[in-house]
Amino acid sequence: MPAVLYETDGPVAIVSLNRPAVLNAYNVTMRDALFAVLTAVRDDPEIRVMILRGNGPAFSTGGDVREFGSAPSPTVARAVRFQRDVWGTLKSLPQITIAAVHGYAVGGGFEMALLCNLCIAADNARFGLPETGLGMIPGVAGTQTASRLFGLGRALDLALTGRMLSATEAQHFGLVTRVVPVAELQPQALALAHSLSAIEPSLAARTKRAVHEGLNQSLRDGLALEARLSVAAVDSR
């Protein structure tokens, strides 16, 4: 059974994590499959929006702990991660990305949602960063994305305590844009994706760049970046 499923609906790519028996905990096989799918999405000019979702009762419970420490050596494991930068690829996709989350999104699952541009959550969704309780730090960019989205205090609270957020709390934190009944999650995510697919791809990419790059600059430099990208968007019409 494929660890990741990939289908398209016109200009929308639907990427489904597919290890439901283990709540979509990702192992090396899933990580490699996800990298291949994400690069296919990135390189497809017909795809304008991507939905990331999970099959079964959960979005993803993060890394499969049964594989922890099984790499031949830390050096080899690090080299493989650099060769297949799954999370950097997800973060840098030019397309608009939507996480459609239900059930548990914990550890790397939570962090995958943080790496997407938008997040819709079912009312049964639960988010958490339990890594410190396992002797690790959030390693799928969570220490960086959470602090930028939630602020320093909230990010440290989540990372250090490992406490769970409900879908409503995640909406108050600014991660979730809307909370919907479980049965409405996929239809609403797909409707939103098709609506966003009307945005011209280069305009979507420039808008995302302005927001992300400007965040790490002074207001003055951010405004200058915005002005340059605005001119480029007009000139490309």
N, C-alpha and C positions, 0 to 999 in steps of 0.2 A: 504494500500500500504506500503510495507516495506520501512523503512527510509534509509536503506543501503542494496545494492544488492551485492552479492558475487558469482562470477563464476570463473572457472579455464580454462586455455588453456594450457594443459600439465603442465609444471613446473611453470607456471605463474598464479598468483592470480590477478584477476581484481576486485577491490573494488570500488563501485560507490555510492557516496552520492546521495540520491534519494528523495529530497524535492524540485523539480524544481520550484514549484509554488511560493516558497519564496527564490529562488536563493540559495537553499541548506544551508540556515541558520540552524544551528544545535540547537535542543532543547534537553531535557532530553532523549526523546525516541531515537533520532538519536545517541546521545552520548553513551547510553547504548548498542544500536545495533552495533555501531562501535567498542566498546570495545569487544563485543562478537566475532565479525568477526576478529579483530586483534589478539585476543588470539587463534582463530582457525588457522589463518595463521601461527602464531608463533609456534604452536604445530604440524604442518603438515610437516613431513620430506620430502614430495614430492614437496613442494613449495620452489622454489629457488629465485624468484623475485616477488614483488608485485607492481602493478600499482594502485595508488589512483587517482580517477577522479571524476567529478561531472556530473550528468545528467541535461539536460536542458540548459539554456543560460549562466550558470556560474559555476565555480568550487565550491566556497562557499563564502558567505558574513559573515561568522563568527557566533557568538552566536545570537540566536533569541531574540531580545530585548523585545519581548512581555512576555518572561518568567523571565526577570530580576526582582529580588526581590520577586519571588513567592514561594521560598522555605520556609518551616515552620519556620526555624531559620537559622542564619549563621552557627551555630554549626553543625546542621544536614547536611546542604549543604556541609560543609567542610569534614565531615565524609564520605559522599557519594563519594566525589571526591577522597579521599584517598583510598577507597575500590575499585574504578574503575578508575585507573590511565590511562586514555585513551592516553594521550599525552606521558607519560613516556613509555607506551607499544609501541606506534608508533616509538618513538625515539630508543628504545632498540631492535627492531626486529632483529633477526640474518640474515634474508633475505635482499637482496638488495631491496631498495624501490625507486619507481619513482613516482613523482607527475606529472600528465598530466593536465596542467592548461589551461582553456579557460575562457573568460569573466572575471568577478570580482573574485579576490582572496583577500579579505580584512579581517582585524581583524584576528579571529581564522582561517579563510581560508588561509590567507597569512602565518600564523604561522604553519599550517599543512604542507604547501609546504616547509617551512624552516626545518621542522623535518624530511623530506624525504632525502634520500641520493643524489638523482638527480632530476632535474626539467626540463621538456620540456614544452614550452609555445606556445600556438597559438598566432598569431600576433595581436589578439584582446584582449589579457590578460591585466589586470590592477591589480596592487598590491598596497596595502596600509594598514596602521595601524591607524585607526581613533579613537581608544579607548579613547585617552586623551580628545577629543572633546565631549565624552559622560561621562566624569568624572571618567574614569577608566585608568588603565595601561594595556598594552598588557599582557594578563594573560594565554596564551597558550605557554609559554616559549619564547615569542617573544623578551623580553628584553635581554635574554641570547643568543638565537640563532642568532639574527640579529647582535648583537655586535661582535660575533665571526666570522661571515661570512663577514660582510660589513665593520667592523672597528667601532670605537667609534663614530666618527663624523657623519658618514652616518646613523648609527643606531639611534642616538639621533635626527637627522634631521627628519627621518621618524616617530619616535615615538612621537615627540613633535609637529610637524606641521601637521601630518596626510596626507601629500601630496601623490599623486598617482604616481606610477612608471609604465611606459609602459613596454611591454615585452622586447623591445630593451634595455631600461635602466636597467631592472632587469638582463639582460644578462651581461651588462657592470659591474653591481655590483657583479656579480659572483654567483647569485642564479640560473639563467637559463642557461642551457648548450647549448640549441639550440632553435631557434624560427622558427616555421613552419606555413604554412597556416592552417586555422581552419580545413579544410577537411582532412588534413594530420596528425592532432595531434594524433588521436587514432591509425592509422596504424603505424606511426613512433614509438610511445611509445611501442606498442606491438612488433615491430621488434627489438627495443633496448632491451626490456625485454628478448626476446628469445635469443638474442646474449649473454646477461649477464648470462643467465641461464646455460651456458656452464662452468661457474666457479664453482669449487667444493665448496659446502656449507661451510665447515669449513674454507677454504681458504678465502672466501668472508667475513666471520665473523671476522677472525683474521685481515684481511686488514682494515676493518671498525674500529675494536678496536684500531689498531695501530694509525690510523689517529685521532680518537676522543679522546682517552686517552692521546696520545702524545701531543695534543694541550694544555693540562692543566699542562704539566710538563716542566721542563727545557729541553733544547736541549740535554744535556747529558743523562738525565733520559729517554727522548723520544727515543733516539738512542738505549739505553739499552733495552727498551721495544720492539722496532722494531727487535733487534737481537734475543731476546727470542722468539718472535712470528715467526720469520723466521725459526728458528731451529725447532720449534713445527710444522710448516707447512711441512717442509721437512720430519720430522720423521713420520708424519701421512700419507704419501703417501703409 
